[in-house]
Amino acid sequence: MASSMKGMWCGSQEHELSRRTFFGASAGVFAGGLTGLNRLKAPVLADELRRNQKRVLMLFLNGGASQFETFDPKPGRPTGGPFVSIPTSVPGYQMSELMPEMAQRIGKYTAVIRSIETKNGDHVDVPLYGGKPTTGVVKFPSLGCMLASELANPDSPLPHHVSFTNYLGQNFFETAGFLGARWNPLNIQPGRVKPEPPFTIEDSVVNLAPSGNKLPDFLTDEEHFKRGQLRSFLGKSFASENAYDSTLNSYESAYSKVRGLMDNAHLFSLEGEPQNVIDRYGRTPFGQQALVARRLIEAGVPFVRVNRGWWDHHGQNFEFHQEMVPELDIVMSALLDDLNDRGLLEHTLVLTFSEMGRTPYINSSQGRDHFPRMSVTLSGCGIKPGVIYGKTDKDGQEIVQDEVNLQQFFATVFQAVGIDHQKENMASDGRPVPLTDYKTEPIREVLA
């Protein structure tokens, strides 16, 4: 019980007030029966409890964003490239000139880790799984699926895990592995437009909502409800004979979310958002998806991932980053400001990372190749802002201070949102599997 309660409260003065409100209402349940229970259902208190729920929003820069053109520049060095660095709100720490907005906000919101060693030099999803294999006897869950399973309210009609998959590059679809299908993400994929001659490459259309979150025109609400009843009726006899089948139970739970998804279809739209907020995020697909992600976080979805690709620039690295990094700067700063202004950032952890970094050397095509070391950021809930952790050498080739592996990074994420990183789940073969490897320790220096 203690571990569970620890995962619910940040410890801030505002959170403590909410805690007292909650227990005051709970006391009413025991002292006054249904009167107290109705207080828990009151809109004001329900909204307060929902706002104080921990959640995580991940900006995943798939393809391998360059740390040199973002959070670990090396100006004036042969590996540094053409961009200069600029001072930030953290004394002594400088960032790429391509990120002036975040340079002003680092000291207010964000910790930077410049010393992540991924042991990965290719386009694979391994970093999303903490370096664990995604095939074999034990199917390990991704970070997002683990966070969803730990943070979700099982009774919520909202999806537990939403992923805006890429309109460029690889998607890296996540799986919950042995945790079960109920924790798999709801993947919102881009639409495709077939090319017209003389063009041969498909175009993509950004989607902000899943295709099945609204009833088709030919189906009424009542008809949909009756179809659901029929499905349940036909499945009862099969379920009764397979009562202990975790996979079956997991899919049954996933099916039950369909109705809630349709009832909350408005969350996957920008309708009702003030024009100045939409403009602040920008009208790019990444900006629009990040804004919808904020809407989902605000509604109580515990984990949302937004992909932004494709950062794999083996040629013309600097031209591409000159376009893409300023967009990241705008979206990231707008998101953090927005969450903060709405009182959500103290309960929301925002992560920015990738599957790998880029090489210090610059190849003959003016590109940077695959590199296993990268920088990541953590902002908001449970994080000490302005901490710059880890250090690479003057050319960015080697980590010379405080190397961090993926399991340590994951442990830090879990601890930031109040989850015991050594908690054990039971794998499909009956063995206990901790959220992070035994004896893994989080990075205490970045934790509030």
C-alpha positions as CSV (number, residue, x, y, z in Angstrom):
1,M,0.0,0.0,0.0
2,A,2.8,2.4,0.9
3,S,4.4,1.9,-2.5
4,S,1.0,2.6,-4.2
5,M,0.4,5.8,-2.3
6,K,3.9,7.0,-3.0
7,G,3.2,6.7,-6.7
8,M,0.2,9.1,-6.3
9,W,1.7,12.1,-4.6
10,C,4.6,14.4,-5.6
11,G,4.9,16.0,-2.2
12,S,4.4,19.6,-3.3
13,Q,2.3,22.0,-1.2
14,E,-0.4,22.1,-3.9
15,H,-0.4,18.3,-4.1
16,E,-0.6,18.0,-0.3
17,L,-3.7,20.2,-0.4
18,S,-5.2,17.9,-2.9
19,R,-4.3,14.9,-0.7
20,R,-6.1,16.5,2.2
21,T,-9.1,17.1,0.0
22,F,-9.1,13.5,-1.1
23,F,-8.8,12.1,2.4
24,G,-11.4,14.5,3.7
25,A,-13.8,13.3,1.1
26,S,-12.8,9.7,1.8
27,A,-13.5,10.2,5.5
28,G,-17.0,11.3,4.5
29,V,-17.6,8.0,2.8
30,F,-17.0,6.1,6.0
31,A,-18.7,8.6,8.3
32,G,-21.6,9.5,6.1
33,G,-22.2,6.6,3.7
34,L,-23.4,7.6,0.2
35,T,-23.1,11.3,1.0
36,G,-19.4,11.1,1.2
37,L,-19.2,8.8,-1.9
38,N,-21.2,11.4,-3.8
39,R,-18.6,14.0,-2.8
40,L,-16.0,11.9,-4.5
41,K,-18.1,12.1,-7.7
42,A,-18.6,15.8,-7.5
43,P,-17.2,17.6,-10.6
44,V,-14.8,19.9,-8.7
45,L,-13.2,17.1,-6.7
46,A,-13.1,14.7,-9.6
47,D,-11.4,17.3,-11.7
48,E,-8.9,18.0,-8.9
49,L,-8.1,14.3,-8.6
50,R,-7.7,13.9,-12.3
51,R,-5.4,16.9,-12.6
52,N,-3.1,15.5,-9.8
53,Q,-2.7,12.1,-11.6
54,K,0.9,11.5,-12.7
55,R,1.4,11.1,-16.5
56,V,4.2,11.1,-19.0
57,L,4.5,12.7,-22.4
58,M,7.4,11.5,-24.7
59,L,8.8,13.4,-27.7
60,F,10.6,10.8,-29.6
61,L,13.1,12.1,-32.2
62,N,13.3,8.9,-34.2
63,G,16.1,8.5,-36.8
64,G,18.7,9.8,-34.3
65,A,18.8,13.5,-33.7
66,S,22.2,15.1,-33.4
67,Q,23.3,16.1,-29.9
68,F,25.8,18.5,-31.5
69,E,23.0,20.6,-33.1
70,T,20.9,20.5,-29.9
71,F,21.9,19.9,-26.3
72,D,25.7,19.2,-26.5
73,P,27.3,21.6,-29.0
74,K,31.0,21.7,-29.6
75,P,31.6,25.0,-31.4
76,G,35.0,25.7,-32.8
77,R,36.0,22.1,-32.8
78,P,36.5,20.0,-36.0
79,T,33.4,18.0,-35.0
80,G,31.3,21.1,-34.1
81,G,29.8,22.0,-37.4
82,P,28.8,25.5,-38.6
83,F,26.5,26.5,-35.7
84,V,27.5,28.4,-32.7
85,S,26.4,27.9,-29.1
86,I,24.4,30.4,-27.0
87,P,24.2,31.0,-23.3
88,T,21.2,29.5,-21.4
89,S,19.3,30.3,-18.2
90,V,21.7,27.9,-16.5
91,P,25.0,29.6,-15.8
92,G,27.9,28.0,-17.7
93,Y,25.7,25.8,-19.9
94,Q,25.4,26.5,-23.6
95,M,23.1,25.0,-26.2
96,S,22.9,25.2,-30.0
97,E,21.9,28.5,-31.4
98,L,19.1,26.7,-33.2
99,M,17.2,26.4,-29.8
100,P,16.9,29.9,-28.4
101,E,13.5,29.3,-26.8
102,M,14.5,26.3,-24.9
103,A,17.8,28.0,-23.9
104,Q,15.7,30.5,-22.0
105,R,13.6,27.7,-20.3
106,I,16.2,25.1,-19.3
107,G,16.7,26.6,-15.9
108,K,12.9,26.8,-15.3
109,Y,11.7,23.4,-16.5
110,T,14.4,20.9,-17.6
111,A,17.3,18.7,-16.7
112,V,19.7,17.6,-19.5
113,I,21.6,14.3,-19.5
114,R,24.5,14.5,-22.0
115,S,26.0,11.1,-21.2
116,I,23.6,8.4,-22.3
117,E,25.3,5.3,-23.7
118,T,22.7,3.3,-25.6
119,K,25.1,0.5,-26.9
120,N,23.0,0.9,-30.1
121,G,24.1,2.1,-33.5
122,D,21.2,1.2,-35.7
123,H,17.5,2.0,-36.3
124,V,16.0,-0.4,-33.8
125,D,13.4,0.0,-31.1
126,V,15.8,-1.3,-28.3
127,P,16.1,2.0,-26.5
128,L,12.3,2.1,-26.0
129,Y,12.7,-1.2,-24.2
130,G,15.7,-0.2,-22.1
131,G,18.1,-2.3,-24.0
132,K,16.0,-5.4,-23.5
133,P,15.4,-7.9,-26.4
134,T,12.0,-7.7,-28.1
135,T,12.0,-11.3,-29.1
136,G,12.5,-14.5,-27.2
137,V,10.8,-16.6,-24.5
138,V,10.0,-13.5,-22.4
139,K,8.5,-10.6,-24.4
140,F,9.6,-7.5,-22.5
141,P,7.3,-4.4,-22.4
142,S,8.3,-1.0,-23.6
143,L,8.8,2.0,-21.3
144,G,5.5,3.5,-22.4
145,C,3.6,0.3,-21.8
146,M,5.2,-0.1,-18.4
147,L,4.3,3.5,-17.5
148,A,0.8,3.1,-18.7
149,S,0.3,-0.1,-16.6
150,E,1.6,1.6,-13.5
151,L,-0.1,5.0,-13.9
152,A,-3.5,4.2,-15.4
153,N,-6.8,4.3,-13.6
154,P,-8.2,0.9,-14.6
155,D,-11.8,2.3,-14.6
156,S,-11.1,5.3,-16.8
157,P,-12.9,5.2,-20.2
158,L,-9.9,6.9,-21.8
159,P,-7.1,5.0,-23.6
160,H,-4.2,4.2,-21.3
161,H,-1.5,4.7,-24.0
162,V,-1.6,6.8,-27.2
163,S,1.1,7.0,-29.8
164,F,1.2,9.4,-32.7
165,T,3.3,7.4,-35.1
166,N,5.5,8.9,-37.8
167,Y,4.7,10.5,-41.0
168,L,8.4,10.1,-41.9
169,G,10.8,7.3,-41.2
170,Q,10.3,4.2,-39.0
171,N,7.5,4.1,-36.5
172,F,8.8,1.8,-33.8
173,F,5.4,0.4,-32.7
174,E,5.5,-0.5,-29.1
175,T,4.2,-3.7,-27.4
176,A,3.3,-4.5,-23.8
177,G,4.9,-7.9,-24.1
178,F,4.0,-10.1,-21.1
179,L,2.0,-7.3,-19.5
180,G,-0.8,-8.0,-21.9
181,A,-2.6,-6.3,-24.9
182,R,-4.6,-3.9,-22.7
183,W,-1.4,-1.8,-22.3
184,N,-0.5,-1.7,-26.0
185,P,-0.7,1.8,-27.5
186,L,-3.5,3.2,-29.5
187,N,-1.5,3.9,-32.7
188,I,-2.6,7.0,-34.7
189,Q,-1.0,6.5,-38.0
190,P,-0.6,8.9,-41.0
191,G,-2.9,8.6,-44.0
192,R,-1.4,7.7,-47.3
193,V,-2.1,9.4,-50.7
194,K,-1.2,7.4,-53.8
195,P,1.1,9.2,-56.2
196,E,-0.1,10.5,-59.5
197,P,2.1,10.2,-62.6
198,P,4.8,11.2,-63.2
199,F,5.4,10.9,-59.4
200,T,6.0,7.5,-57.9
201,I,6.4,8.2,-54.1
202,E,3.3,8.2,-51.8
203,D,2.5,11.3,-49.9
204,S,1.3,11.3,-46.3
205,V,-1.5,13.1,-44.5
206,V,-1.3,13.8,-40.8
207,N,-3.9,12.2,-38.6
208,L,-4.8,13.6,-35.2
209,A,-7.4,10.9,-34.3
210,P,-7.7,7.2,-34.7
211,S,-9.9,6.0,-37.6
212,G,-12.4,4.2,-35.3
213,N,-13.2,6.9,-32.8
214,K,-16.5,7.9,-34.4
215,L,-19.5,5.8,-35.6
216,P,-19.9,5.4,-39.3
217,D,-22.9,7.2,-40.8
218,F,-24.7,4.0,-41.4
219,L,-24.6,2.9,-37.8
220,T,-26.7,4.4,-35.0
221,D,-25.6,4.6,-31.4
222,E,-28.2,2.1,-30.3
223,E,-27.1,-0.4,-33.1
224,H,-23.5,-0.1,-31.9
225,F,-24.6,-0.8,-28.4
226,K,-26.6,-3.9,-29.4
227,R,-23.6,-5.2,-31.5
228,G,-21.5,-4.9,-28.4
229,Q,-24.1,-6.9,-26.4
230,L,-24.1,-9.6,-29.1
231,R,-20.3,-9.9,-29.0
232,S,-20.4,-10.3,-25.2
233,F,-23.1,-12.9,-25.4
234,L,-21.3,-15.0,-28.0
235,G,-18.0,-14.7,-26.1
236,K,-19.4,-15.8,-22.7
237,S,-19.2,-19.5,-23.2
238,F,-15.7,-19.3,-24.7
239,A,-14.6,-17.0,-21.9
240,S,-16.0,-19.3,-19.2
241,E,-13.9,-22.2,-20.4
242,N,-10.8,-20.0,-20.6
243,A,-11.2,-17.9,-17.4
244,Y,-7.5,-17.9,-16.6
245,D,-6.3,-17.0,-20.0
246,S,-4.5,-13.7,-19.5
247,T,-4.4,-12.9,-23.2
248,L,-8.2,-13.4,-23.6
249,N,-8.9,-11.2,-20.5
250,S,-6.5,-8.5,-21.8
251,Y,-8.2,-8.3,-25.2
252,E,-11.6,-8.2,-23.5
253,S,-10.4,-5.2,-21.5
254,A,-9.1,-3.6,-24.7
255,Y,-12.5,-4.0,-26.5
256,S,-14.2,-2.4,-23.5
257,K,-12.3,0.8,-24.2
258,V,-14.0,1.3,-27.6
259,R,-17.1,3.1,-26.2
260,G,-15.0,5.4,-24.0
261,L,-12.8,6.3,-27.0
262,M,-15.9,7.4,-29.0
263,D,-17.3,9.3,-26.1
264,N,-14.0,11.3,-25.9
265,A,-13.5,11.8,-29.7
266,H,-13.4,15.6,-29.1
267,L,-10.0,15.2,-27.4
268,F,-8.4,14.2,-30.7
269,S,-9.4,17.5,-32.3
270,L,-8.1,21.1,-32.2
271,E,-11.6,22.4,-32.2
272,G,-12.1,24.8,-29.3
273,E,-8.4,25.5,-28.9
274,P,-7.7,29.2,-28.9
275,Q,-6.0,30.4,-32.1
276,N,-3.1,31.9,-30.3
277,V,-2.4,28.5,-28.7
278,I,-2.5,26.7,-32.0
279,D,-0.2,29.3,-33.5
280,R,2.2,28.9,-30.6
281,Y,2.7,25.2,-31.3
282,G,2.9,25.8,-35.0
283,R,0.8,24.3,-37.9
284,T,3.3,21.6,-38.7
285,P,2.1,18.0,-38.1
286,F,4.5,17.7,-35.2
287,G,3.1,20.9,-33.6
288,Q,-0.5,19.8,-34.1
289,Q,0.1,16.3,-32.7
290,A,1.9,17.7,-29.7
291,L,-1.1,20.0,-29.0
292,V,-3.5,17.0,-29.2
293,A,-1.1,15.1,-26.9
294,R,-1.4,18.0,-24.3
295,R,-5.2,17.7,-24.6
296,L,-5.0,13.9,-23.9
297,I,-2.6,14.5,-21.0
298,E,-5.0,17.1,-19.6
299,A,-7.9,14.7,-19.8
300,G,-6.0,12.1,-17.9
301,V,-4.3,9.8,-20.4
302,P,-1.3,8.5,-18.5
303,F,1.2,8.1,-21.4
304,V,1.4,9.7,-24.8
305,R,4.2,9.5,-27.3
306,V,4.7,11.8,-30.2
307,N,7.2,10.9,-32.9
308,R,9.1,13.4,-34.9
309,G,11.2,12.0,-37.7
310,W,13.3,11.6,-39.7
311,W,16.6,12.7,-38.2
312,D,18.8,10.2,-40.0
313,H,20.9,12.7,-42.0
314,H,24.0,10.9,-43.4
315,G,24.1,13.7,-45.9
316,Q,23.4,17.4,-45.6
317,N,23.0,17.1,-41.8
318,F,23.3,20.8,-41.2
319,E,20.7,21.9,-43.7
320,F,18.2,19.4,-42.3
321,H,18.9,20.3,-38.7
322,Q,18.6,24.0,-39.5
323,E,15.0,23.3,-40.5
324,M,14.1,20.6,-37.9
325,V,15.7,21.8,-34.7
326,P,14.0,25.2,-34.7
327,E,10.7,23.3,-35.0
328,L,11.6,21.2,-32.1
329,D,12.5,24.3,-30.1
330,I,9.2,25.9,-30.8
331,V,7.1,22.8,-30.1
332,M,9.0,21.8,-27.0
333,S,8.9,25.3,-25.4
334,A,5.2,25.8,-26.3
335,L,4.3,22.4,-24.8
336,L,6.2,23.1,-21.5
337,D,4.8,26.6,-21.2
338,D,1.3,25.3,-21.9
339,L,1.5,22.5,-19.4
340,N,2.9,24.9,-16.8
341,D,0.3,27.6,-17.4
342,R,-2.5,25.0,-16.9
343,G,-1.0,23.7,-13.7
344,L,-0.2,20.3,-15.3
345,L,3.6,20.3,-15.5
346,E,4.2,19.5,-11.8
347,H,2.3,16.3,-12.4
348,T,3.5,15.6,-15.9
349,L,7.0,14.3,-16.9
350,V,8.1,15.3,-20.4
351,L,10.8,13.3,-22.0
352,T,12.8,14.1,-25.2
353,F,15.1,11.4,-26.6
354,S,15.9,9.2,-29.6
355,E,17.1,5.7,-30.4
356,M,20.7,7.0,-30.8
357,G,22.8,10.1,-31.4
358,R,25.0,11.2,-34.3
359,T,28.7,10.8,-34.9
360,P,31.2,13.5,-33.9
361,Y,33.0,13.2,-37.3
362,I,31.4,14.7,-40.4
363,N,31.4,12.5,-43.4
364,S,32.2,13.4,-47.0
365,S,28.5,14.1,-47.7
366,Q,28.4,16.7,-44.9
367,G,26.4,14.3,-42.7
368,R,26.7,12.6,-39.4
369,D,26.4,8.8,-39.1
370,H,25.0,6.5,-36.4
371,F,26.4,6.9,-32.9
372,P,25.5,5.1,-29.7
373,R,25.8,8.1,-27.4
374,M,23.2,10.8,-27.1
375,S,21.7,13.6,-25.0
376,V,18.2,13.4,-23.4
377,T,16.0,15.8,-21.5
378,L,13.5,15.4,-18.6
379,S,11.1,18.2,-17.7
380,G,8.4,18.7,-15.1
381,C,7.2,16.2,-12.5
382,G,9.8,15.0,-10.1
383,I,12.7,16.7,-11.9
384,K,15.2,19.3,-10.6
385,P,15.2,21.9,-13.3
386,G,18.5,23.4,-14.5
387,V,20.6,20.3,-13.7
388,I,23.1,19.5,-16.5
389,Y,24.3,15.9,-15.9
390,G,27.2,14.1,-17.5
391,K,29.8,15.3,-19.9
392,T,31.5,14.4,-23.1
393,D,35.0,15.3,-24.2
394,K,35.9,18.4,-26.2
395,D,35.0,16.7,-29.5
396,G,32.0,14.8,-28.2
397,Q,33.7,11.5,-28.9
398,E,33.8,9.9,-25.4
399,I,31.8,10.3,-22.2
400,V,34.2,11.6,-19.6
401,Q,31.9,12.1,-16.7
402,D,28.8,10.2,-15.3
403,E,28.0,7.7,-18.0
404,V,24.3,6.7,-17.9
405,N,22.9,3.5,-19.4
406,L,19.3,3.0,-20.5
407,Q,18.3,1.1,-17.4
408,Q,19.5,4.0,-15.2
409,F,17.6,6.4,-17.4
410,F,14.4,4.3,-17.1
411,A,14.8,4.1,-13.3
412,T,15.1,7.9,-13.2
413,V,11.9,8.2,-15.2
414,F,10.0,5.8,-12.9
415,Q,11.2,7.5,-9.7
416,A,10.3,10.9,-11.1
417,V,6.6,9.9,-11.3
418,G,6.7,8.0,-8.0
419,I,7.0,4.4,-9.2
420,D,9.3,1.9,-7.5
421,H,11.7,1.1,-10.3
422,Q,12.4,-2.3,-8.7
423,K,8.8,-3.4,-8.6
424,E,8.4,-6.9,-10.0
425,N,5.8,-8.0,-12.5
426,M,5.2,-11.7,-13.3
427,A,6.4,-12.7,-16.8
428,S,4.4,-15.3,-18.9
429,D,6.8,-18.1,-17.9
430,G,6.2,-17.4,-14.2
431,R,9.5,-15.6,-13.4
432,P,9.5,-12.2,-11.6
433,V,10.8,-9.3,-13.7
434,P,11.6,-6.0,-12.2
435,L,10.8,-2.7,-14.0
436,T,14.5,-2.1,-14.2
437,D,17.4,-4.5,-13.7
438,Y,18.1,-5.5,-10.1
439,K,20.5,-3.1,-8.4
440,T,19.9,-0.4,-10.9
441,E,19.9,3.1,-9.3
442,P,18.2,6.2,-10.7
443,I,20.2,9.4,-11.2
444,R,19.5,11.1,-7.9
445,E,21.1,14.4,-9.0
446,V,18.3,15.2,-11.5
447,L,15.4,14.1,-9.2
448,A,13.6,16.8,-7.2
